[in-house]
Amino acid sequence: MAALHPCNGTVTTQNPEPEPQPITPSELRSEFSHHDPTIARINNGSFGCCPATIIAAQQRQQLLFLRQPDDFYFNTLKPSILQTRRLIQTLINADQVDEVSIVDNATTAAAVVLQHSTWSFFSSVFQAGDAVVMLHYAYGAVKKSVQAYISRAGGHVIEVHLPFPIKSSSEIIYEFEKALQRGKANGRKIRLAVIDHITSMPSVLIPVKELVRMCRDEGVDRIFIDGAHAIGNVEIDVKDIGADLYTSNLHKWLFCPPSAAFLYCKISNELLDLHHPVVSHEYGNGLAMESAWTGTRDYSAQLVLPEVLEFVSRFEGGIEGIMRRNHKAVVEMAQMLAEAWGTELGAPPEMCSSMAMVGMPACLGIKSDSDALKLRKHLRERFKVEVPIYYRMPVEGEVDSMTGYARISHQVYNVVEDYYRFRDAVNKLVKEGFTCAVLSD
Ligand SMILES: Cc1ncc(COP(=O)(O)O)c(C=O)c1O
């Protein structure tokens, strides 16, 4: 990623800004002092985090609006959103700012993309039975959107089942190829591929570039990457990935307050005629404009990216340094836990991002999604550990295998004690002879 001027998004060598002051350990603690100090928070994945400096910047934006709303609306809001779009353009290596729209979250971005497909069915550009391909591990809300916008409109959905635990990305490539061939063998046109960059649960880094290339070779019309967890977590170069559409949340791993996300759409696809699902005055003026005003509401979360870039520049290596260290730390912690519990990681280190899946001892008796949820609650309430748990259905013939995996994460606020607390909690449960069967709903 290029070095950015945080205030205007340009890359400049003239009149350089004063060097940012490296953040000290006590400043770092104070940036996250609003976090509940009793909780070992090893779930950055669900809701991200927002440092105090950024919360203050957001409040300044909110007050600017409340102080003189008309002036803010007529003179400030549009240029500020444009500035955010410019910064994102540079961060993701998009060609043009018009390719970038700011929306609330990845769920909204998915609605924009899938609604476009609905209209293609209604206007007979797509025929009943044309297919959409997505991973079986696609995010639940996105799957519901596919149901609402594609299945209801007469589309066929092909789900690509992936093995888990997984040993290498070639297993994903193999399964994806098989699914595309299956779709084509049935004579279906595959109109859209929805591919996660980092799946949510179980969390695995997907070889998106390879899958995009395969979709192109197989004649899939459009490719949408759901990178909800990606920006600030792994590198995004939209030109290199080569998809038509790409979304990522800014509030998960890029320190923005909830909620803000970008949706990239390659300019050569401008005929895509994308629209925001909430229609307001800007309807017909292009997705970026439509998204920049969806009615009166709080837009402040979309306006603090300059301050976020200033914040990350205070860390060694900036956002790339943060990503690198988070990845290294989460893999180390996952290996430490797996060793302590006699289990294994769900994916090799190179398929982990700043999140990793760690197998939990089989004796805990995690036998359903409901058990996984109850165990998560138990860990929160009894041990003050916040961590999502995944239930993996055993394949036929498996006995006493790992059916539970914890999705741990690492972000700049984490300390090694967070993971020790989790390790010790699970060891205690094992020692007590605990099983999920004793937990009530
Ligand atoms: C892969 C994936 N897609 C989409 C989403 C939806 O994100 P949001 O709730 O911010 O819209 C998530 C949320 O965790 C996710 O993991």
The ligand as a Tripos MOL2 file, in Angstrom:
@<TRIPOS>MOLECULE
LIG
   16    16     1     0     0
SMALL
NO_CHARGES

@<TRIPOS>ATOM
      1 C1        -17.8110  -12.7100    5.8320 C.3       1 LIG1
      2 C2        -18.7780  -11.6780    6.3760 C.ar      1 LIG1
      3 N1        -19.6000  -11.0600    5.5300 N.ar      1 LIG1
      4 C3        -20.4650  -10.1150    5.9530 C.ar      1 LIG1
      5 C4        -20.5220   -9.7540    7.2820 C.ar      1 LIG1
      6 C5        -21.5160   -8.7180    7.6970 C.3       1 LIG1
      7 O1        -20.8880   -7.6160    8.2730 O.3       1 LIG1
      8 P1        -21.8140   -6.4800    8.8860 P.3       1 LIG1
      9 O2        -22.6130   -7.0990    9.9900 O.co2     1 LIG1
     10 O3        -20.8760   -5.4320    9.3780 O.co2     1 LIG1
     11 O4        -22.6770   -6.0100    7.7830 O.co2     1 LIG1
     12 C6        -19.7010  -10.3800    8.2080 C.ar      1 LIG1
     13 C7        -19.7430  -10.0390    9.6270 C.2       1 LIG1
     14 O5        -19.0670  -10.5610   10.4650 O.2       1 LIG1
     15 C8        -18.8030  -11.3850    7.7450 C.ar      1 LIG1
     16 O6        -17.9950  -12.0350    8.5730 O.3       1 LIG1
@<TRIPOS>BOND
     1     1     2 1
     2     2     3 ar
     3     2    15 ar
     4     3     4 ar
     5     4     5 ar
     6     5     6 1
     7     5    12 ar
     8     6     7 1
     9     7     8 1
    10     8     9 2
    11     8    10 1
    12     8    11 1
    13    12    13 1
    14    12    15 ar
    15    13    14 2
    16    15    16 1
@<TRIPOS>SUBSTRUCTURE
     1 LIG1         1 GROUP 0 **** ****
